[in-house]
Amino acid sequence: MAYQKELITAVNAAKTAGGRMEAHFHNYHVSSLIVQNAGGVVLGPDGRKFEPMKRGIIAANSNATMERLEKLGILKLCSRLDRISPR
């Protein structure tokens, strides 16, 4: 059962990378490689540059989508949630 969440996360990352989903929020670093290799954009959970050794990512299928997320305040929300979530 534990692998199901990881599989779903990987599938959603692939959908984001392929443009079938506009954005996806999760904590798995492997998915960041899928998105980046497909031309997507990945930021850290604080909305700053992605650092592989830190927990969490925000992935989007394009810079335009990431900019929309920022305008909607989603990046700030993710940053706040990251600061209060248990490690």
VODRENTOR-858889 format. One record per residue: x, y, z of N, C-alpha, C in turn; residue number from 0. Coordinates in Angstrom, 3 decimals, m for minus. Last residue first. Example, Ala and Ser with C-alpha at 12.3 -4.5 7.8 and 13.67 -1.06 7.14 Angstrom:
% residues 2
+----------+----------+----------+----------+----------+----------+----------+----------+----------+-----+
:      n.x :      n.y :      n.z :     ca.x :     ca.y :     ca.z :      c.x :      c.y :      c.z :   i :
+----------+----------+----------+----------+----------+----------+----------+----------+----------+-----+
:   12.850 :   m2.250 :    7.080 :   13.670 :   m1.060 :    7.140 :   12.900 :    0.030 :    7.870 :   1 :
:   13.190 :   m5.690 :    7.800 :   12.300 :   m4.500 :    7.800 :   13.200 :   m3.300 :    7.800 :   0 :
+----------+----------+----------+----------+----------+----------+----------+----------+----------+-----+
***
This chain:
% residues 87
+----------+----------+----------+----------+----------+----------+----------+----------+----------+-----+
:      n.x :      n.y :      n.z :     ca.x :     ca.y :     ca.z :      c.x :      c.y :      c.z :   i :
+----------+----------+----------+----------+----------+----------+----------+----------+----------+-----+
:    8.048 :   17.500 :   10.114 :    9.155 :   16.948 :    9.315 :    9.291 :   15.469 :    9.567 :  86 :
:    4.829 :   18.996 :    9.854 :    5.828 :   18.209 :   10.581 :    6.862 :   17.625 :    9.639 :  85 :
:    4.312 :   22.350 :    8.601 :    4.094 :   20.906 :    8.517 :    5.189 :   20.155 :    9.266 :  84 :
:    4.901 :   25.031 :    8.621 :    4.164 :   24.494 :    9.775 :    3.985 :   22.979 :    9.733 :  83 :
:    6.338 :   25.535 :    6.282 :    6.933 :   25.941 :    7.570 :    6.218 :   25.311 :    8.759 :  82 :
:    4.595 :   24.641 :    4.315 :    5.864 :   23.946 :    4.511 :    6.476 :   24.281 :    5.857 :  81 :
:    2.574 :   26.535 :    4.465 :    2.277 :   25.148 :    4.835 :    3.559 :   24.368 :    5.097 :  80 :
:    3.975 :   28.770 :    3.478 :    3.452 :   28.761 :    4.858 :    3.175 :   27.347 :    5.326 :  79 :
:    4.490 :   27.875 :    0.864 :    5.603 :   28.224 :    1.746 :    5.162 :   28.206 :    3.209 :  78 :
:    1.917 :   27.630 :   m0.133 :    2.764 :   26.437 :   m0.012 :    3.932 :   26.689 :    0.936 :  77 :
:    1.189 :   30.354 :   m0.085 :    0.455 :   29.377 :    0.711 :    1.292 :   28.121 :    0.921 :  76 :
:    2.959 :   31.404 :   m1.969 :    3.034 :   31.858 :   m0.577 :    2.332 :   30.878 :    0.356 :  75 :
:    2.030 :   30.046 :   m4.244 :    3.401 :   29.833 :   m3.791 :    3.573 :   30.272 :   m2.336 :  74 :
:   m0.582 :   31.033 :   m4.536 :   m0.375 :   29.620 :   m4.213 :    1.036 :   29.373 :   m3.679 :  73 :
:   m1.268 :   33.532 :   m5.391 :   m0.845 :   33.397 :   m4.004 :   m0.579 :   31.962 :   m3.581 :  72 :
:   m1.749 :   34.015 :   m8.018 :   m2.885 :   33.554 :   m7.213 :   m2.531 :   33.395 :   m5.728 :  71 :
:    0.821 :   34.562 :   m8.902 :   m0.167 :   35.643 :   m8.877 :   m1.374 :   35.286 :   m8.024 :  70 :
:    1.907 :   31.957 :   m8.770 :    2.442 :   33.025 :   m7.923 :    1.440 :   34.169 :   m7.804 :  69 :
:    0.411 :   30.684 :  m10.715 :    0.340 :   30.198 :   m9.330 :    0.842 :   31.262 :   m8.358 :  68 :
:    1.297 :   32.131 :  m12.934 :   m0.116 :   32.207 :  m12.522 :   m0.286 :   31.746 :  m11.086 :  67 :
:    3.978 :   31.275 :  m12.977 :    3.680 :   32.694 :  m12.753 :    2.221 :   32.889 :  m12.330 :  66 :
:    3.591 :   28.607 :  m13.607 :    4.201 :   28.944 :  m12.318 :    3.932 :   30.408 :  m11.982 :  65 :
:    2.546 :   28.905 :  m16.199 :    1.719 :   28.311 :  m15.139 :    2.266 :   28.672 :  m13.771 :  64 :
:    4.805 :   30.001 :  m17.458 :    3.542 :   30.759 :  m17.423 :    2.626 :   30.221 :  m16.327 :  63 :
:    6.677 :   27.979 :  m17.312 :    6.906 :   29.209 :  m16.543 :    5.619 :   30.008 :  m16.404 :  62 :
:    4.949 :   24.784 :  m17.064 :    5.581 :   25.896 :  m17.792 :    5.842 :   27.063 :  m16.848 :  61 :
:    3.895 :   22.832 :  m15.428 :    4.279 :   22.432 :  m16.783 :    4.931 :   23.556 :  m17.593 :  60 :
:    5.265 :   22.688 :  m12.100 :    4.303 :   23.204 :  m13.074 :    4.802 :   22.868 :  m14.476 :  59 :
:    5.675 :   21.800 :   m8.682 :    5.967 :   21.539 :  m10.093 :    4.858 :   22.115 :  m10.968 :  58 :
:    7.338 :   22.198 :   m5.759 :    6.150 :   22.688 :   m6.460 :    6.490 :   22.535 :   m7.939 :  57 :
:    8.552 :   19.873 :   m3.291 :    8.666 :   20.646 :   m4.519 :    7.289 :   21.190 :   m4.917 :  56 :
:   10.324 :   18.526 :   m0.400 :    9.200 :   19.090 :   m1.113 :    9.528 :   19.845 :   m2.382 :  55 :
:   13.181 :   19.124 :    1.547 :   11.922 :   18.396 :    1.421 :   10.913 :   19.173 :    0.589 :  54 :
:   16.481 :   19.357 :    0.101 :   15.383 :   19.860 :    0.931 :   14.099 :   19.118 :    0.611 :  53 :
:   18.251 :   18.447 :   m1.724 :   18.384 :   17.930 :   m0.367 :   17.306 :   18.443 :    0.577 :  52 :
:   17.685 :   19.817 :   m4.170 :   17.383 :   18.391 :   m4.007 :   17.447 :   17.870 :   m2.572 :  51 :
:   16.047 :   22.800 :   m4.324 :   17.282 :   22.214 :   m3.801 :   17.001 :   20.752 :   m3.481 :  50 :
:   14.654 :   25.217 :   m6.430 :   14.589 :   23.843 :   m5.955 :   15.969 :   23.373 :   m5.519 :  49 :
:   14.258 :   28.616 :   m5.469 :   14.974 :   27.629 :   m6.280 :   14.916 :   26.243 :   m5.626 :  48 :
:   11.067 :   29.109 :   m3.772 :   12.383 :   29.531 :   m4.253 :   13.005 :   28.414 :   m5.083 :  47 :
:    8.815 :   28.169 :   m2.599 :    8.649 :   28.991 :   m3.793 :    9.948 :   29.527 :   m4.347 :  46 :
:    9.199 :   26.385 :   m0.627 :    9.109 :   27.784 :   m0.200 :    8.933 :   28.728 :   m1.386 :  45 :
:    9.577 :   23.994 :   m1.859 :    8.287 :   24.215 :   m1.202 :    8.097 :   25.642 :   m0.703 :  44 :
:   11.277 :   24.903 :   m4.966 :   11.213 :   24.313 :   m3.640 :    9.875 :   24.626 :   m2.993 :  43 :
:   10.106 :   24.305 :   m8.335 :   10.600 :   25.170 :   m7.260 :   10.568 :   24.397 :   m5.963 :  42 :
:   10.309 :   23.526 :  m11.712 :   10.233 :   22.995 :  m10.357 :   10.841 :   24.002 :   m9.399 :  41 :
:    8.771 :   23.282 :  m14.872 :    9.443 :   24.134 :  m13.901 :    9.236 :   23.556 :  m12.506 :  40 :
:    9.346 :   21.233 :  m17.824 :    8.550 :   21.885 :  m16.796 :    9.420 :   22.676 :  m15.832 :  39 :
:   10.725 :   19.728 :  m19.642 :   10.633 :   21.163 :  m19.883 :    9.770 :   21.916 :  m18.887 :  38 :
:   11.128 :   17.155 :  m18.982 :   10.082 :   17.392 :  m19.978 :    9.884 :   18.881 :  m20.254 :  37 :
:   12.961 :   17.361 :  m16.952 :   13.409 :   16.781 :  m18.219 :   12.385 :   16.965 :  m19.332 :  36 :
:   11.293 :   18.377 :  m14.906 :   12.350 :   19.205 :  m15.482 :   12.817 :   18.670 :  m16.830 :  35 :
:    9.609 :   16.138 :  m14.398 :    9.044 :   17.426 :  m14.823 :   10.109 :   18.276 :  m15.510 :  34 :
:   11.471 :   14.198 :  m13.617 :   10.548 :   13.939 :  m14.718 :   10.032 :   15.259 :  m15.278 :  33 :
:   12.653 :   15.420 :  m11.413 :   13.467 :   15.121 :  m12.587 :   12.595 :   14.877 :  m13.815 :  32 :
:   10.561 :   15.490 :   m9.606 :   11.099 :   16.758 :  m10.105 :   11.942 :   16.534 :  m11.353 :  31 :
:   10.176 :   12.874 :   m8.876 :    9.213 :   13.480 :   m9.798 :    9.732 :   14.789 :  m10.373 :  30 :
:   12.150 :   12.586 :   m6.993 :   12.282 :   11.884 :   m8.270 :   11.353 :   12.506 :   m9.304 :  29 :
:   11.184 :   13.957 :   m4.741 :   12.236 :   14.553 :   m5.558 :   12.398 :   13.877 :   m6.921 :  28 :
:    8.031 :   14.557 :   m3.440 :    8.934 :   13.557 :   m3.987 :    9.903 :   14.143 :   m5.004 :  27 :
:    5.842 :   15.970 :   m2.365 :    7.099 :   15.931 :   m1.636 :    8.151 :   14.997 :   m2.234 :  26 :
:    3.707 :   18.238 :   m4.294 :    4.037 :   17.002 :   m3.594 :    5.409 :   17.069 :   m2.955 :  25 :
:    1.473 :   19.476 :   m6.646 :    2.200 :   19.786 :   m5.417 :    2.471 :   18.488 :   m4.665 :  24 :
:    1.181 :   20.524 :   m9.987 :    1.085 :   19.409 :   m9.045 :    1.966 :   19.738 :   m7.844 :  23 :
:   m0.485 :   21.888 :  m12.868 :    0.416 :   21.977 :  m11.726 :    0.168 :   20.804 :  m10.789 :  22 :
:   m1.882 :   21.113 :  m15.161 :   m1.141 :   22.370 :  m15.158 :   m0.142 :   22.457 :  m14.017 :  21 :
:   m1.786 :   18.024 :  m16.888 :   m2.130 :   18.735 :  m15.650 :   m1.321 :   20.022 :  m15.672 :  20 :
:   m0.816 :   17.497 :  m19.352 :   m2.181 :   17.041 :  m19.078 :   m2.694 :   17.612 :  m17.756 :  19 :
:    1.830 :   18.117 :  m19.845 :    0.836 :   19.144 :  m20.096 :   m0.604 :   18.709 :  m19.851 :  18 :
:    3.826 :   16.393 :  m19.121 :    3.262 :   16.248 :  m20.452 :    2.175 :   17.250 :  m20.795 :  17 :
:    4.275 :   17.118 :  m16.471 :    5.344 :   17.285 :  m17.451 :    4.808 :   17.243 :  m18.871 :  16 :
:    1.834 :   16.331 :  m15.371 :    2.233 :   17.737 :  m15.332 :    3.282 :   18.002 :  m16.400 :  15 :
:    1.990 :   13.567 :  m15.780 :    0.894 :   14.318 :  m16.395 :    1.220 :   15.811 :  m16.441 :  14 :
:    4.218 :   13.024 :  m14.173 :    4.300 :   12.780 :  m15.610 :    3.194 :   13.530 :  m16.356 :  13 :
:    3.105 :   13.640 :  m11.697 :    4.256 :   14.412 :  m12.176 :    4.409 :   14.247 :  m13.681 :  12 :
:    1.133 :   11.671 :  m11.557 :    0.729 :   13.074 :  m11.609 :    1.868 :   13.965 :  m12.087 :  11 :
:    2.827 :    9.427 :  m11.411 :    1.887 :    9.566 :  m12.539 :    1.455 :   11.024 :  m12.676 :  10 :
:    4.095 :    9.932 :   m8.953 :    4.881 :    9.860 :  m10.189 :    3.993 :   10.031 :  m11.419 :   9 :
:    1.875 :    9.812 :   m7.226 :    2.663 :   11.037 :   m7.326 :    3.465 :   11.051 :   m8.612 :   8 :
:    1.138 :    7.148 :   m7.570 :    0.200 :    8.212 :   m7.946 :    0.940 :    9.530 :   m8.115 :   7 :
:    3.439 :    5.957 :   m6.477 :    3.071 :    5.721 :   m7.865 :    2.131 :    6.806 :   m8.366 :   6 :
:    3.301 :    6.819 :   m3.816 :    4.449 :    7.197 :   m4.631 :    4.142 :    7.024 :   m6.114 :   5 :
:    0.920 :    5.585 :   m3.046 :    1.016 :    7.048 :   m2.989 :    2.167 :    7.531 :   m3.863 :   4 :
:    1.642 :    2.859 :   m3.377 :    0.565 :    3.445 :   m4.172 :    0.640 :    4.968 :   m4.191 :   3 :
:    3.529 :    1.960 :   m1.550 :    3.993 :    2.332 :   m2.878 :    2.913 :    3.035 :   m3.698 :   2 :
:    2.015 :    1.244 :    0.653 :    2.834 :    2.451 :    0.733 :    3.287 :    2.907 :   m0.649 :   1 :
:    0.810 :   m1.209 :    0.000 :    0.000 :    0.000 :    0.000 :    0.847 :    1.265 :    0.000 :   0 :
+----------+----------+----------+----------+----------+----------+----------+----------+----------+-----+
***
